[in-house]
Amino acid sequence: MEFSSKLLEKAVHEMAQLPGIGKRTALRLVLHLLRQPAQQTSFLAEALVGMRENIRFCKSCHNISDTEVCEICANGSRDQGVVCVVEDVRDVMAIENTRQFRGIYHVLGGKISPIDGIGPSQLTIAPLVDKVKSGSVRELIFALSSTMEGDTTNFFIYKQIKESGITVSTIARGIAVGDELEYADEVTLGRSILQRIPFENALKNN
């Protein structure tokens, strides 16, 4: 792809680094920005820089937040004793959109995947186990995707906390095996939360 401007070429190159954005799509987006008022581009740039420099992670659940403790954890009407374990922030958003869950979350930051070099120490599993052992958790709900990596992560955590005596459940398999939570429709995802089953039952079915 030939460019008449080095500035244009650099902007397209950086835009194309985003997932799912090829060079042609990047060029179309950059040219669109050039056609807009300069102020609009400034607003976009300021929003991205502000997000990158100031965004935080909740010290309790590791969700993305603007403050030390996220709005969900700080909400007194949420059931602090019911913790839903998810892979990343997109899953929190997906479950929140169902309006069926009134507990809090714990964001692992990924799944155990030896082939990708991701072990338990790269995830926020230790803080979750500490939270359970502190006695503040009544029920733990596994809401990871039903993949081999998700099941491996569930089982690893379960082994760490099974002696705690708390209820451990998993979302019902209304979500197809291999599917990611963020792509499930809200009705199916909401029902899978409400109809969750004991984790021991899920182990027997595998």
C-alpha positions in Angstrom: 0.0 0.0 0.0 1.5 3.3 -1.2 1.0 6.4 0.9 1.4 10.0 -0.2 2.1 11.1 3.3 4.4 9.7 6.0 2.0 11.0 8.7 -0.9 9.2 7.1 1.2 6.0 6.8 2.2 6.2 10.5 -1.4 6.8 11.6 -2.7 3.8 9.5 0.1 1.6 10.8 -0.8 2.3 14.4 -4.5 1.9 13.8 -3.8 -1.5 12.2 -2.3 -2.8 15.4 -5.8 -3.0 16.9 -7.3 -6.6 16.8 -9.5 -7.2 13.8 -8.3 -4.1 12.0 -6.5 -4.7 8.7 -4.6 -2.1 6.7 -7.6 -1.2 4.5 -10.0 -0.8 7.4 -7.3 1.3 9.3 -7.0 3.5 6.2 -10.7 4.0 6.0 -10.9 5.0 9.7 -8.0 7.4 9.5 -9.4 9.1 6.4 -12.7 9.4 8.3 -11.0 11.1 11.1 -9.3 13.5 8.7 -12.7 14.5 7.3 -14.0 15.3 10.8 -13.5 18.5 12.7 -10.0 18.6 14.3 -11.7 18.9 17.8 -13.3 15.5 17.4 -9.9 13.8 16.8 -8.6 15.7 19.8 -11.4 14.4 22.0 -10.7 10.8 20.8 -6.9 11.2 21.5 -7.5 12.7 24.9 -10.0 9.9 25.9 -7.5 7.2 24.9 -4.5 8.9 26.7 -6.7 9.6 29.8 -7.9 5.9 29.9 -4.3 4.6 29.5 -2.8 6.8 32.1 -5.5 6.9 34.7 -7.5 3.7 34.6 -7.1 1.4 37.7 -8.0 -2.1 38.7 -10.3 -2.7 41.7 -8.2 -3.8 44.6 -11.0 -6.2 45.6 -12.2 -7.9 42.4 -9.6 -6.7 39.8 -12.3 -5.3 37.5 -11.4 -2.2 35.6 -12.3 0.9 37.6 -11.8 4.7 37.9 -11.3 4.3 41.7 -9.5 2.1 44.1 -12.7 0.0 44.7 -15.0 -0.4 41.7 -18.7 0.6 41.8 -19.9 -3.0 42.0 -17.8 -3.9 45.0 -18.7 -0.5 46.7 -22.4 -1.0 46.2 -24.0 -1.8 49.5 -27.0 -3.5 47.9 -24.8 -6.2 46.3 -24.5 -9.5 48.1 -20.8 -9.5 49.1 -20.9 -13.2 50.0 -21.6 -14.4 46.5 -18.7 -14.2 44.2 -18.8 -14.9 40.4 -15.5 -15.9 39.0 -14.9 -14.7 35.4 -12.0 -14.6 33.0 -11.9 -10.8 32.1 -13.8 -7.6 32.3 -15.9 -8.3 29.2 -17.5 -11.2 31.1 -18.4 -8.8 33.9 -20.1 -6.5 31.4 -21.9 -9.4 29.7 -23.3 -10.7 33.1 -24.2 -7.3 34.3 -26.3 -6.7 31.1 -28.5 -9.6 32.1 -29.5 -7.8 35.4 -29.9 -11.3 36.9 -26.9 -11.3 39.2 -26.7 -9.3 42.4 -23.4 -10.6 43.9 -19.9 -9.4 43.2 -17.2 -10.6 40.9 -13.6 -11.8 40.8 -11.7 -11.2 37.5 -8.9 -13.7 37.0 -7.3 -12.0 34.0 -7.3 -15.1 31.9 -7.4 -18.9 32.1 -4.7 -21.5 32.9 -3.2 -22.5 29.5 0.2 -24.2 29.6 0.5 -24.1 25.8 0.3 -20.3 26.0 2.7 -20.2 29.0 -0.1 -19.0 31.4 0.0 -20.6 34.8 -1.8 -19.9 38.1 0.8 -17.4 39.1 -0.1 -15.2 36.1 -3.7 -15.0 37.2 -5.4 -13.5 40.3 -6.1 -16.9 41.8 -4.1 -16.4 45.0 -6.2 -13.3 46.1 -9.4 -15.3 45.3 -8.3 -18.2 47.5 -7.3 -15.8 50.3 -10.8 -14.1 50.0 -12.5 -17.5 50.4 -10.3 -18.5 53.4 -11.0 -15.2 55.1 -14.6 -16.4 55.6 -16.2 -13.5 53.7 -17.5 -15.7 50.8 -20.6 -17.9 51.1 -20.8 -19.1 47.5 -18.4 -19.1 44.6 -19.8 -19.3 41.1 -17.6 -20.4 38.2 -18.5 -18.5 35.1 -15.6 -19.3 32.8 -16.1 -20.4 29.2 -16.7 -24.1 28.8 -13.4 -24.8 27.1 -10.6 -27.2 28.3 -8.7 -24.2 29.6 -11.8 -22.9 31.5 -12.5 -26.3 33.0 -8.8 -26.7 34.0 -8.9 -23.3 35.7 -12.2 -24.1 37.5 -10.8 -27.4 38.8 -7.5 -25.9 40.0 -9.4 -23.2 42.0 -11.8 -25.8 43.3 -8.9 -27.9 44.7 -7.6 -24.9 46.6 -10.9 -24.1 48.3 -12.9 -27.3 48.5 -12.1 -27.7 52.2 -13.5 -24.3 53.1 -17.1 -25.6 53.2 -18.6 -22.9 51.0 -21.0 -23.6 48.2 -19.2 -23.9 44.9 -21.4 -23.8 41.7 -21.0 -23.3 38.0 -23.2 -21.7 35.5 -25.7 -24.0 33.8 -24.6 -25.2 30.3 -27.1 -23.1 28.5 -23.9 -21.7 27.0 -22.6 -24.1 24.3 -19.4 -25.9 25.0 -16.5 -23.9 23.6 -18.4 -20.6 23.6 -17.1 -17.4 25.2 -19.4 -15.7 27.7 -19.3 -12.3 26.0 -20.9 -13.7 22.8 -23.9 -15.3 24.6 -27.2 -13.6 24.3 -28.5 -11.9 27.5 -31.4 -14.3 28.1 -29.4 -17.4 27.8 -26.6 -16.0 30.0 -29.1 -14.8 32.6 -30.8 -18.2 32.8 -27.4 -19.9 33.1 -26.6 -17.8 36.1 -30.0 -18.3 37.8 -30.0 -22.1 37.1 -26.4 -22.7 38.2 -25.6 -26.2 39.5 -23.2 -27.5 42.1 -19.7 -27.7 40.8 -19.4 -31.4 41.9 -22.2 -32.3 39.6 -20.4 -30.6 36.7 -17.3 -32.7 37.5 -19.3 -35.9 37.3 -20.7 -35.0 33.9 -17.2 -34.4 32.4 
